[in-house]
Amino acid sequence: MAGTPFEEWAEEVKKGYRYDPAGAEALLDEAGYPRGADGIRFKAHLVWFDQQDLSHIELLAATYYREIGVDIEIEPVPGPELTPRRKARDWDMMMGIMADTGSWPPWNAMAQYKTGATGNFANVNDPAYDAMLAAAEKVSTEEEQLLLVKELNMYAIERHWGVFAGTVIPWTSVIQPWVKGYNGELKLASREFEYTIAARLWIDSELKKAMGH
């Protein structure tokens, strides 16, 4: 297990992740963002990948943020435009995905906070974190790696580098039994790309026919 259950977090860290509108209002007041006559403290711009369901993000923006006086404008952005926007850091708030698909090395999910990484939407620049990540990449056993990833995960959680929007539905691979040479893997050539190499697959025609296809 590469994470620490919420029940085991330090109490001070738990406070930052509990639903506490009154506490959030107090922090915004203290930071110098009072509510205006219209009830709005400030407006923020949220960039989101347009090929994903926005309903839960719109709900969060319309309730959680506006409940504490923050007006969120959501801008769906097509995939080809998203990478240049990421590199230019052209946003107030930015959508990101960190999901355990089962195909990534565990430290890869934490690499989004590496200095200069494309997925580093929070623009984190933390030499200590970078050093911990580099150490996790070099260990020789999965057990050692998971321990270091657990430390990385809690280190990031304690610093509130991201706002997490909920559980991501796991990816599922479905394949017909007569397709041979495929074992459910997503990455056959490089961890930078996710695709199946069709030339490595073949069809068992007899099995397909026997199954009524």
C-alpha positions in Angstrom: 0.0 0.0 0.0 1.5 3.3 -1.2 -0.8 5.6 0.9 -1.6 6.3 4.5 -5.2 5.9 5.6 -6.9 9.1 6.6 -7.5 7.7 10.1 -3.7 7.6 10.6 -3.0 11.2 9.5 -1.9 13.7 12.1 -4.8 15.6 13.5 -3.5 19.0 12.2 -3.3 17.5 8.7 -6.8 16.1 8.9 -8.2 19.5 9.7 -7.1 20.7 6.2 -9.1 18.0 4.4 -12.3 18.0 6.4 -15.4 19.7 5.1 -15.4 22.9 7.1 -16.9 26.0 5.3 -16.7 28.1 8.4 -13.0 27.4 8.9 -12.4 28.2 5.2 -14.3 31.5 5.5 -12.1 32.4 8.5 -8.9 31.6 6.6 -10.0 33.7 3.6 -10.9 36.6 5.9 -7.6 36.3 7.6 -5.8 36.2 4.3 -7.4 39.5 3.2 -10.2 38.3 0.9 -13.4 39.6 2.5 -16.8 39.1 0.9 -18.0 42.0 -1.4 -21.5 43.5 -1.5 -22.5 40.7 -3.9 -21.2 38.0 -1.5 -18.2 37.2 -3.7 -14.7 37.3 -2.4 -12.9 36.8 -5.7 -13.4 35.1 -9.0 -11.1 32.3 -10.3 -10.7 30.6 -13.7 -10.7 26.8 -13.9 -9.4 25.0 -17.0 -10.7 21.5 -17.6 -10.2 18.8 -20.2 -13.3 19.0 -22.4 -13.5 15.2 -23.0 -14.3 14.4 -19.4 -17.6 14.6 -17.5 -17.8 18.1 -16.0 -20.9 17.5 -13.9 -19.1 16.7 -10.6 -16.7 19.6 -11.1 -19.5 22.0 -11.8 -21.2 20.8 -8.7 -18.1 21.4 -6.6 -17.6 24.8 -8.1 -21.3 25.8 -7.7 -21.5 24.6 -4.1 -18.3 24.2 -2.2 -16.4 27.2 -3.6 -19.4 29.5 -4.0 -20.6 28.6 -0.5 -17.4 30.4 0.8 -17.7 33.3 -1.6 -15.4 32.1 -4.5 -16.9 32.4 -7.9 -15.5 29.7 -10.3 -15.7 30.1 -14.1 -15.1 26.7 -15.8 -13.5 26.7 -19.2 -13.6 23.3 -21.1 -10.4 23.1 -23.2 -9.8 20.6 -26.2 -7.0 18.2 -25.7 -4.6 19.8 -28.4 -4.9 23.1 -26.6 -4.3 21.7 -23.1 -0.6 20.9 -23.4 0.4 24.4 -24.5 -1.7 25.9 -21.7 0.0 23.6 -19.2 3.5 24.6 -20.4 2.5 28.3 -20.3 1.0 28.0 -16.9 -2.0 29.9 -18.3 -4.6 29.4 -15.6 -5.8 30.3 -12.1 -6.8 26.7 -11.4 -6.0 23.7 -13.5 -7.5 20.2 -13.9 -5.2 17.3 -13.4 -5.5 13.5 -13.2 -3.7 11.3 -10.7 -5.2 7.8 -10.9 -3.8 4.4 -10.1 -4.5 2.4 -13.3 -2.3 -0.6 -12.2 0.0 0.0 -15.1 2.2 2.8 -13.6 5.1 2.4 -11.3 3.8 3.7 -8.0 6.3 6.6 -7.9 5.0 7.7 -11.4 1.7 8.9 -9.8 3.7 11.2 -7.5 5.9 12.6 -10.4 3.3 15.2 -11.1 4.8 17.4 -8.4 8.4 17.1 -9.7 10.0 20.4 -10.5 9.4 21.2 -14.2 7.1 18.3 -14.9 4.3 18.8 -17.5 1.7 17.6 -15.0 3.0 19.9 -12.2 0.0 22.1 -12.3 0.7 23.5 -8.9 4.1 24.7 -10.1 5.8 23.0 -7.1 9.5 23.6 -6.9 10.7 21.6 -3.9 14.3 20.2 -3.9 13.6 18.0 -1.0 10.6 16.4 -2.8 12.6 16.0 -6.0 15.4 14.2 -4.1 12.8 11.8 -2.4 11.3 11.1 -5.8 14.7 10.4 -7.4 15.5 8.0 -4.5 12.2 6.1 -5.1 13.1 5.7 -8.8 16.4 4.0 -7.9 15.5 1.4 -5.3 15.8 -2.2 -6.3 12.7 -3.7 -4.6 9.0 -2.9 -4.7 8.8 -2.9 -0.9 11.5 -0.2 -0.6 9.8 1.8 -3.4 6.4 1.6 -1.7 7.8 2.9 1.6 9.3 5.9 -0.2 6.2 6.6 -2.2 4.2 6.5 1.1 6.5 9.2 2.4 6.2 11.2 -0.8 2.4 11.0 -0.7 2.2 12.3 2.9 4.7 15.0 2.2 2.5 16.3 -0.6 -0.7 15.9 1.4 0.7 18.0 4.3 1.6 20.8 1.9 -1.8 21.0 0.2 -0.4 21.2 -3.3 -3.7 20.1 -4.9 -7.4 20.1 -4.5 -8.7 16.5 -4.9 -12.1 16.2 -6.5 -13.0 12.7 -5.6 -12.5 9.1 -6.5 -11.6 8.3 -10.1 -13.3 5.3 -11.7 -10.7 2.6 -12.4 -9.9 1.8 -16.0 -11.0 -1.6 -17.3 -9.6 -3.6 -20.2 -12.0 -6.0 -21.9 -10.8 -8.5 -24.5 -12.4 -11.4 -26.4 -10.8 -14.8 -25.5 -10.0 -15.5 -29.1 -7.7 -12.5 -29.3 -4.3 -14.0 -28.5 -1.1 -12.2 -27.5 -2.8 -9.6 -25.3 -2.6 -9.9 -21.5 -4.3 -6.6 -20.4 -1.1 -4.5 -20.6 -1.5 -0.8 -21.5 2.1 -0.1 -22.2 4.2 -2.4 -24.4 7.0 -0.1 -25.5 7.5 2.9 -23.2 5.9 4.2 -20.0 5.5 7.5 -21.8 2.8 6.1 -24.2 -0.2 3.9 -23.7 -1.2 1.8 -26.6 -1.4 -1.8 -27.8 0.8 -3.0 -30.6 -1.6 -4.7 -33.0 1.2 -6.6 -34.8 1.7 -8.7 -31.6 -1.9 -9.9 -31.6 -3.5 -12.8 -33.5 -7.0 -14.2 -33.8 -7.7 -17.9 -32.9 -10.3 -18.4 -35.7 -11.3 -21.9 -34.5 -12.0 -20.7 -31.0 -13.9 -17.7 -32.3 -16.1 -19.9 -34.4 -16.6 -22.4 -31.6 -17.9 -19.5 -29.4 -20.5 -18.6 -32.1 -18.7 -15.6 -33.7 
